[in-house]
Amino acid sequence: MRLANGEEVLVVRVLTRDRVAGFGFTFSEDVAAARAMACWDAAAKSAALPLWRLLRERHPDAVPELDRHAASAGHPWRDAWRAELDAARGIEAPRPRTDTPGANIDWTLEPGFMKLHWIETESNRKEHHG
């Protein structure tokens, strides 16, 4: 997706078996990092927990790996992701924490995100594909 400033970003959506959507992104070609973000976002939403709380209370061992893929600051999505990881470590973020389930990323900040069309899976399929 092309951002308003002309930069390109890879955006990933995953769906849980219960059709809970999680989103992730990367400003590089590292699809694994974006997929990991999306999976953790969906896991937090499924658990009805903010991402920082899910990581801090249940999966603190995941933070270093997620941090390794975290991009430096400079875009609101990057800053929000960094704040989630800092909160998971117990570091106070400059913005207020939220108790909204999932990652606290305002996807609507980029008009292109709202225009994305996702490929829908067949809802009547029962088998799992990975």
C-alpha positions, -999 to 999 in steps of 0.1 A, spaced: 0 0 0 13 35 -7 10 59 22 -1 95 20 36 106 21 45 83 -8 63 56 13 53 20 7 41 -4 34 32 -40 34 -1 -46 53 -12 -81 64 -45 -94 77 -50 -127 94 -83 -143 105 -87 -166 134 -109 -196 131 -136 -175 148 -131 -148 121 -114 -123 143 -92 -101 121 -57 -91 131 -35 -66 112 2 -60 109 25 -40 87 61 -36 77 80 -8 59 104 -34 46 99 -67 27 98 -87 59 64 -103 55 72 -125 86 73 -95 108 40 -82 95 24 -116 98 37 -119 134 22 -85 143 -12 -95 127 -12 -129 146 -6 -112 179 -32 -85 172 -58 -112 165 -47 -132 196 -52 -101 218 -86 -93 202 -97 -130 207 -86 -128 243 -104 -94 247 -71 -79 260 -50 -50 248 -19 -63 231 5 -49 257 -14 -66 285 -15 -100 267 22 -98 261 31 -86 296 8 -110 315 8 -141 294 36 -141 268 65 -118 279 89 -141 261 75 -130 228 84 -93 233 121 -96 223 113 -112 190 85 -87 182 109 -59 193 135 -72 169 111 -67 140 98 -33 153 107 -5 131 121 28 144 99 57 150 87 81 123 52 71 114 22 69 137 18 32 131 54 26 140 51 47 171 19 29 182 36 -5 178 66 7 197 43 20 225 26 -14 227 59 -32 231 72 -6 257 40 -11 277 45 -48 276 79 -43 291 64 -20 318 79 12 302 55 41 304 47 53 269 43 90 260 7 83 249 -20 70 272 -25 32 273 -58 18 262 -78 -12 273 -91 -17 238 -85 -53 227 -57 -58 202 -29 -35 192 -37 2 196 -30 13 161 -52 39 144 -53 23 109 -76 51 97 -46 76 97 -38 63 63 -66 68 37 -52 39 17 -59 14 45 -96 21 43 -95 14 6 -79 -20 9 -101 -49 -4 -94 -82 15 -98 -116 -1 -126 -133 18 -124 -169 27 -152 -193 22 -172 -192 54 -187 -226 50 -153 -244 50 -146 -262 82 -111 -275 76 -81 -256 88 -54 -245 64 -24 -237 86 
